[in-house]
Amino acid sequence: MGSIDVQQYELIEQRADRYRFEKRNSFQAGTGSAGCLIPPHEYHRIANRSTDTAISIHIYGGDMDHCAMFEPAGGDWFVRREKSLGLDL
């Protein structure tokens, strides 16, 4: 089984609809590891850097029908976009 790289970010500046983040902690989540990403660590990137299969299970405390994504907008800046979520049945 593979592992998942988790890079945490801190929001350091916001100007209108643009956001700037700084990298903070990063770690590899391997088989059987668990963690939580709650304030102030809710900004993060998850990536599988391997060709091995990696599975990540996310559990939330309530209904979640959307989330925020941050798309590059040049330099260190990002634009926030809403992403609809649903179930694959």
C-alpha positions in Angstrom: 0.0 0.0 0.0 1.1 3.6 -0.6 1.2 6.6 1.6 -0.3 10.1 1.3 1.7 13.3 1.6 -0.2 16.0 3.6 1.0 19.6 3.4 -0.6 22.0 5.8 -0.9 25.8 5.1 -1.7 28.8 7.1 -3.8 31.7 5.7 -1.6 34.8 6.2 -3.4 37.4 4.0 -6.7 38.0 2.3 -7.5 40.8 -0.2 -11.0 40.7 -1.5 -11.4 37.3 -3.2 -7.7 36.5 -3.2 -5.9 34.5 -0.5 -2.2 34.0 0.4 -0.9 31.0 2.3 2.3 29.9 3.8 3.4 26.3 4.1 3.5 24.9 7.6 3.9 21.3 8.7 4.0 18.4 6.3 3.9 14.7 6.9 3.4 11.3 5.3 0.3 9.4 6.3 1.0 5.7 5.9 -1.0 2.5 6.4 -3.1 2.7 9.6 -2.3 6.4 10.4 -4.9 8.8 11.5 -5.1 12.5 12.0 -7.3 15.5 12.0 -7.3 18.8 10.1 -9.3 21.3 12.2 -8.6 25.0 12.7 -6.0 26.3 12.4 -4.9 23.4 10.2 -7.9 23.1 7.9 -6.0 24.4 4.8 -4.1 21.5 3.3 -3.1 19.6 0.2 -3.2 15.8 0.0 -1.2 14.0 -2.7 -0.2 10.5 -3.5 3.4 10.8 -4.6 3.8 7.1 -5.4 2.6 4.8 -8.2 1.2 2.5 -5.4 -2.5 2.7 -4.6 -3.2 4.9 -1.6 -6.6 5.1 0.1 -7.7 8.1 2.3 -10.9 8.0 4.3 -12.4 11.3 5.5 -15.0 11.4 8.2 -17.0 14.6 8.9 -19.3 15.4 11.8 -22.3 16.5 9.6 -23.7 16.8 6.1 -21.1 18.2 3.7 -22.5 19.2 0.3 -19.7 21.6 -0.7 -16.2 22.6 0.1 -13.7 25.4 -0.8 -10.9 24.9 -3.3 -8.1 27.4 -3.8 -6.9 27.8 -7.4 -3.6 29.5 -8.3 -4.0 33.1 -9.3 -0.3 34.1 -9.8 2.6 34.3 -7.4 1.6 33.2 -3.9 -2.0 34.2 -4.4 -5.1 31.9 -4.8 -8.8 32.4 -5.6 -11.4 30.6 -3.6 -13.9 28.4 -5.5 -16.8 26.5 -4.2 -17.0 22.8 -5.1 -20.2 20.8 -4.9 -19.8 17.4 -3.3 -21.9 14.3 -3.7 -22.0 10.5 -3.3 -20.8 8.1 -5.9 -23.5 5.4 -5.8 
